[in-house]
Amino acid sequence: IFINQEKYARDLINKYNLTTTNGIPTPMATNMALSKDDTSKDVDQKLYRGMIGLLLYITASRPDIMHSVCLCARYQSQPKETHLKAVKRILRYVKHTLDFGLFYPKDDSFDLISYCEVDYAGCKSDHKARVEHVVS
């Protein structure tokens, strides 16, 4: 079984007029630090929330963007230009990886394994560790 939302992702790219932009190999820059105390200009909340909502829907088959989308979703109450730029980068990544999805081989055992690196100072907004469960 292969779960893929390629058509939905293409529609998303078309909706936000990103068809002429280049794809990008990562959903978020490693040196990007989003903050609620951002001093850049405000952006339209309705536009920002719409983008986040559509991206959250696509995470059902794209766990590779879950962290980035959820990080951007924190700033829906007062989105700034830097937050919108980060969301557009995620969309450019989706454009670059349209054929990504979840593959479940027939007659194969299914073990879900996840890893977590705890960084107490890594979150610039509240400096709390994000701990995830490891399932095996």
C-alpha positions as CSV (number, residue, x, y, z in Angstrom):
1,I,0.0,0.0,0.0
2,F,1.3,3.4,-0.9
3,I,-0.4,6.5,0.6
4,N,0.4,9.6,-1.4
5,Q,-1.3,13.0,-1.7
6,E,0.5,14.2,-4.9
7,K,-2.6,15.7,-6.5
8,Y,-3.6,17.5,-3.3
9,A,0.0,18.8,-3.0
10,R,0.0,20.0,-6.7
11,D,-3.3,21.8,-6.0
12,L,-1.8,23.4,-3.0
13,I,1.3,24.7,-4.9
14,N,-1.0,26.1,-7.6
15,K,-3.3,27.7,-5.1
16,Y,-0.5,29.8,-3.7
17,N,1.1,30.6,-7.1
18,L,4.3,28.7,-6.4
19,T,4.4,26.9,-9.7
20,T,7.3,29.0,-11.1
21,T,9.4,28.8,-7.9
22,N,12.1,26.2,-7.5
23,G,11.7,23.3,-5.2
24,I,13.9,23.1,-2.1
25,P,15.4,19.9,-0.5
26,T,14.6,20.7,3.1
27,P,11.4,21.9,4.8
28,M,13.1,24.4,7.1
29,A,16.5,26.0,7.4
30,T,18.6,24.7,10.3
31,N,19.5,28.2,11.3
32,M,15.9,29.5,11.2
33,A,14.7,30.7,14.6
34,L,11.0,31.6,14.7
35,S,9.8,33.7,17.5
36,K,6.5,35.2,18.8
37,D,8.4,38.4,19.5
38,D,9.3,38.9,15.9
39,T,9.5,42.6,14.8
40,S,8.7,42.1,11.1
41,K,5.5,43.2,9.5
42,D,2.2,41.5,10.3
43,V,0.6,39.3,7.5
44,D,-3.0,38.4,6.8
45,Q,-4.1,35.9,9.5
46,K,-6.7,34.3,7.2
47,L,-4.1,33.6,4.5
48,Y,-1.6,32.2,7.1
49,R,-4.2,30.1,8.9
50,G,-5.4,28.7,5.5
51,M,-1.9,27.7,4.5
52,I,-1.3,26.0,7.9
53,G,-4.6,24.2,7.8
54,L,-3.9,22.8,4.3
55,L,-0.4,21.8,5.3
56,L,-1.7,20.1,8.4
57,Y,-4.0,18.0,6.2
58,I,-1.2,16.8,4.0
59,T,0.9,15.7,7.1
60,A,-1.4,12.6,7.2
61,S,0.8,11.1,4.5
62,R,3.9,13.3,5.0
63,P,5.4,12.9,8.5
64,D,8.6,14.5,7.1
65,I,6.9,18.0,7.3
66,M,5.1,17.5,10.6
67,H,7.6,19.2,12.8
68,S,8.0,22.2,10.5
69,V,4.3,22.7,10.0
70,C,3.5,22.4,13.7
71,L,6.3,24.8,14.5
72,C,4.8,27.4,12.2
73,A,1.3,26.7,13.5
74,R,2.3,28.1,16.9
75,Y,2.2,31.6,15.4
76,Q,-1.3,31.7,13.9
77,S,-2.6,34.3,16.4
78,Q,-0.2,37.0,15.1
79,P,1.7,35.8,12.1
80,K,4.6,37.9,10.8
81,E,6.5,38.0,7.5
82,T,9.2,35.7,8.7
83,H,6.5,33.1,9.7
84,L,4.9,33.3,6.3
85,K,8.4,32.9,4.7
86,A,8.9,29.7,6.7
87,V,5.5,28.3,5.5
88,K,6.3,29.1,1.9
89,R,9.6,27.3,2.3
90,I,7.6,24.2,3.5
91,L,5.4,24.5,0.4
92,R,8.5,24.7,-1.8
93,Y,9.8,21.6,-0.1
94,V,6.5,19.9,-0.8
95,K,6.8,20.9,-4.5
96,H,10.3,19.3,-4.5
97,T,9.0,16.1,-3.0
98,L,5.6,15.6,-4.6
99,D,6.1,11.8,-5.0
100,F,6.8,11.3,-1.2
101,G,4.3,9.3,0.8
102,L,4.0,6.3,3.1
103,F,4.7,2.8,1.8
104,Y,3.6,-0.3,3.6
105,P,5.0,-3.5,1.9
106,K,2.7,-6.5,1.6
107,D,3.4,-9.3,4.1
108,D,6.0,-7.4,5.9
109,S,6.2,-6.8,9.6
110,F,5.5,-3.2,10.7
111,D,7.7,-1.7,13.3
112,L,7.5,2.1,14.0
113,I,10.7,3.4,15.4
114,S,11.3,7.1,16.2
115,Y,14.2,8.9,17.8
116,C,14.4,12.0,19.9
117,E,17.2,14.4,20.6
118,V,16.4,16.6,23.6
119,D,17.7,20.2,23.5
120,Y,16.5,22.2,26.4
121,A,17.7,25.6,24.9
122,G,16.7,24.8,21.3
123,C,13.2,26.2,21.5
124,K,13.6,29.9,21.3
125,S,10.1,30.8,22.4
126,D,9.8,28.9,25.7
127,H,13.1,27.0,26.2
128,K,11.2,23.8,27.1
129,A,12.3,20.4,25.8
130,R,10.2,18.6,23.3
131,V,10.1,15.0,24.3
132,E,8.6,12.4,22.0
133,H,7.8,8.8,22.7
134,V,9.7,6.0,21.1
135,V,7.5,3.2,19.8
136,S,8.8,-0.1,18.6
